[in-house]
Amino acid sequence: MARDKGSTELDAFNKVISALQALEPDRAEVVVQSVLTFLGLSSARTSSTHHAHKVDRIGAATPSTPTFSEDRAPPPKQFIMEKQPKTDVERLACLAYYLTHFRELPHFKTIDLSKLNTEAAQPKFSNPAFSARNAVNYGYLAPATKGQKQLSAAGELFVRNLPDREAAKAAMSAATKRRKNSRSSKKAKKQKAK
């Protein structure tokens, strides 16, 4: 005897619910959205009402988490405003961080930094090449292949800690101190060898 349509739907529903109950609520939501996308089904009915704001575990309404296909990068203007760089060199470090982490461009030319600076609606650099050279000299940027530059480890720590200037400066000086100590030890080894 063939099973009726309602019974088959109920079985599928029970299996899905059982599987989703084993997950954390936010992970279950990701799985449901992924399944809907995979099957080409619209989730417009649920997303327009239920997901406009999701309720967290303590009951406060929070904006829903973006689906996996949404761009989660802040606009460059917002990023620079949040980081609050004080000098051209610091702004270059912030722009380099943005290119590296939000544009997936770990190696870049000075022109890439200038274009992003314009996109972020920041004042133009009077001499971008000079500012970029200073950023390398101060340790925010490092040389990369083919005349390109990259964000240094010290520069990365500096930008991560902004806008907390004290923490950013402490991170930068600690990284610079390690770099100076490694240079000193190399010089000492060379002098011993002579």
C-alpha positions as CSV (number, residue, x, y, z in Angstrom):
1,M,0.0,0.0,0.0
2,A,1.4,3.4,-1.0
3,R,2.0,6.0,1.7
4,D,0.0,9.2,1.3
5,K,1.6,12.5,0.6
6,G,0.9,13.9,4.1
7,S,2.6,11.0,5.8
8,T,5.8,11.4,3.6
9,E,5.9,15.1,4.3
10,L,5.5,14.5,8.1
11,D,8.4,11.9,8.0
12,A,10.6,14.4,6.1
13,F,9.7,17.2,8.6
14,N,10.5,14.9,11.6
15,K,13.8,13.9,10.2
16,V,14.8,17.5,9.5
17,I,13.7,18.7,12.9
18,S,15.6,15.9,14.6
19,A,18.8,16.7,12.7
20,L,18.5,20.5,13.4
21,Q,17.8,20.1,17.1
22,A,21.3,18.7,17.5
23,L,22.8,22.0,16.3
24,E,23.2,25.4,18.0
25,P,20.5,27.8,16.8
26,D,22.7,29.9,14.7
27,R,24.3,26.9,13.0
28,A,20.8,25.4,12.4
29,E,19.8,28.6,10.7
30,V,22.9,28.4,8.4
31,V,22.0,24.8,7.5
32,V,18.4,25.7,6.7
33,Q,19.4,28.7,4.5
34,S,22.0,26.5,2.7
35,V,19.4,23.8,2.1
36,L,16.9,26.3,0.7
37,T,19.6,27.8,-1.6
38,F,20.7,24.3,-2.7
39,L,17.2,23.3,-3.6
40,G,16.5,26.6,-5.2
41,L,13.6,27.3,-2.9
42,S,12.7,30.9,-1.8
43,S,12.9,31.7,1.8
44,A,11.2,35.1,1.3
45,R,8.2,34.2,3.5
46,T,10.4,33.5,6.5
47,S,13.2,36.0,5.9
48,S,10.9,39.0,5.5
49,T,9.2,38.6,8.8
50,H,11.1,36.2,11.1
51,H,14.7,37.0,10.1
52,A,14.5,40.8,10.0
53,H,15.7,40.6,13.6
54,K,16.6,37.5,15.3
55,V,16.2,37.1,19.1
56,D,19.4,36.1,20.8
57,R,19.5,33.6,23.8
58,I,18.8,36.3,26.4
59,G,15.8,37.7,24.4
60,A,17.3,40.9,23.0
61,A,16.5,41.6,19.3
62,T,19.7,41.8,17.2
63,P,20.1,42.2,13.5
64,S,20.1,38.8,11.8
65,T,23.4,37.3,10.7
66,P,24.2,37.7,7.1
67,T,23.9,34.6,4.9
68,F,27.0,33.1,3.6
69,S,26.8,34.9,0.3
70,E,26.6,38.4,1.7
71,D,29.6,40.7,1.7
72,R,30.6,41.3,5.3
73,A,33.3,43.9,4.7
74,P,32.7,47.3,6.0
75,P,32.9,50.1,3.5
76,P,36.4,51.7,3.3
77,K,35.1,55.0,4.6
78,Q,33.5,53.4,7.7
79,F,36.7,51.3,8.3
80,I,39.0,54.4,8.3
81,M,36.5,56.4,10.4
82,E,36.5,53.5,13.0
83,K,40.3,53.2,13.1
84,Q,40.9,56.9,13.3
85,P,44.5,57.1,11.9
86,K,46.3,60.3,12.8
87,T,49.1,60.4,10.2
88,D,49.5,59.6,6.5
89,V,51.7,56.6,7.5
90,E,49.0,55.3,9.9
91,R,46.3,55.8,7.2
92,L,48.4,53.8,4.7
93,A,48.7,51.0,7.2
94,C,44.9,51.0,7.6
95,L,44.4,51.0,3.9
96,A,46.9,48.2,3.5
97,Y,45.0,46.2,6.2
98,Y,41.7,46.8,4.3
99,L,43.2,45.6,1.0
100,T,44.7,42.5,2.7
101,H,41.7,41.4,4.7
102,F,38.6,42.8,2.9
103,R,39.8,42.8,-0.8
104,E,42.0,39.7,-0.6
105,L,44.9,41.7,-2.0
106,P,47.9,40.9,0.2
107,H,50.5,42.5,-2.2
108,F,49.7,45.9,-3.7
109,K,51.3,48.9,-5.4
110,T,51.1,52.5,-4.0
111,I,48.5,53.3,-6.6
112,D,46.2,50.6,-5.1
113,L,46.5,52.4,-1.7
114,S,45.8,55.8,-3.4
115,K,42.7,54.5,-5.1
116,L,41.4,53.0,-1.9
117,N,42.2,56.2,-0.1
118,T,40.0,58.1,-2.7
119,E,37.2,55.5,-2.3
120,A,37.4,56.0,1.5
121,A,36.9,59.8,0.8
122,Q,40.1,60.7,2.6
123,P,42.3,63.7,1.9
124,K,44.8,63.0,-1.0
125,F,48.3,62.2,-0.1
126,S,50.6,65.0,-1.1
127,N,53.3,62.5,-2.2
128,P,52.0,58.9,-2.0
129,A,55.3,57.3,-2.9
130,F,57.1,59.2,-0.1
131,S,54.4,58.3,2.4
132,A,54.6,54.6,1.3
133,R,58.4,54.7,1.7
134,N,58.0,56.2,5.2
135,A,55.4,53.5,6.0
136,V,58.0,50.8,5.1
137,N,60.8,52.7,7.1
138,Y,58.6,52.9,10.2
139,G,57.7,49.2,9.9
140,Y,54.0,49.4,9.0
141,L,54.5,48.0,5.5
142,A,57.1,45.6,4.1
143,P,58.5,45.1,0.6
144,A,57.0,42.3,-1.4
145,T,57.8,40.9,-4.9
146,K,57.9,42.9,-8.1
147,G,58.1,46.3,-6.4
148,Q,54.9,45.7,-4.5
149,K,54.3,46.2,-0.8
150,Q,52.5,44.3,1.9
151,L,51.2,44.9,5.4
152,S,53.9,43.9,7.9
153,A,53.1,41.9,11.0
154,A,53.8,45.0,13.2
155,G,51.5,47.0,10.9
156,E,48.8,44.4,11.2
157,L,49.0,44.5,15.0
158,F,48.9,48.2,15.0
159,V,45.8,48.5,12.9
160,R,44.0,45.7,14.8
161,N,44.4,47.7,18.0
162,L,43.2,51.0,16.7
163,P,41.4,53.2,17.7
164,D,43.0,52.4,21.1
165,R,46.2,54.4,20.4
166,E,48.0,53.2,23.5
167,A,47.5,49.5,22.7
168,A,48.3,50.2,19.0
169,K,51.6,51.9,19.9
170,A,52.5,49.2,22.4
171,A,51.9,46.5,19.8
172,M,54.0,48.4,17.3
173,S,56.9,49.1,19.6
174,A,56.9,45.4,20.8
175,A,57.1,44.2,17.2
176,T,59.7,46.8,16.3
177,K,61.8,45.9,19.4
178,R,61.7,42.2,18.3
179,R,62.8,43.2,14.8
180,K,65.7,45.4,16.2
181,N,66.8,42.5,18.5
182,S,66.9,40.1,15.6
183,R,69.0,42.6,13.6
184,S,71.4,43.1,16.6
185,S,71.8,39.4,17.1
186,K,72.6,38.9,13.4
187,K,75.2,41.7,13.6
188,A,76.8,40.1,16.7
189,K,77.0,36.8,14.9
190,K,78.7,38.3,11.9
191,Q,81.2,40.1,14.2
192,K,82.0,36.9,16.1
193,A,82.6,35.1,12.7
194,K,85.3,37.7,11.8
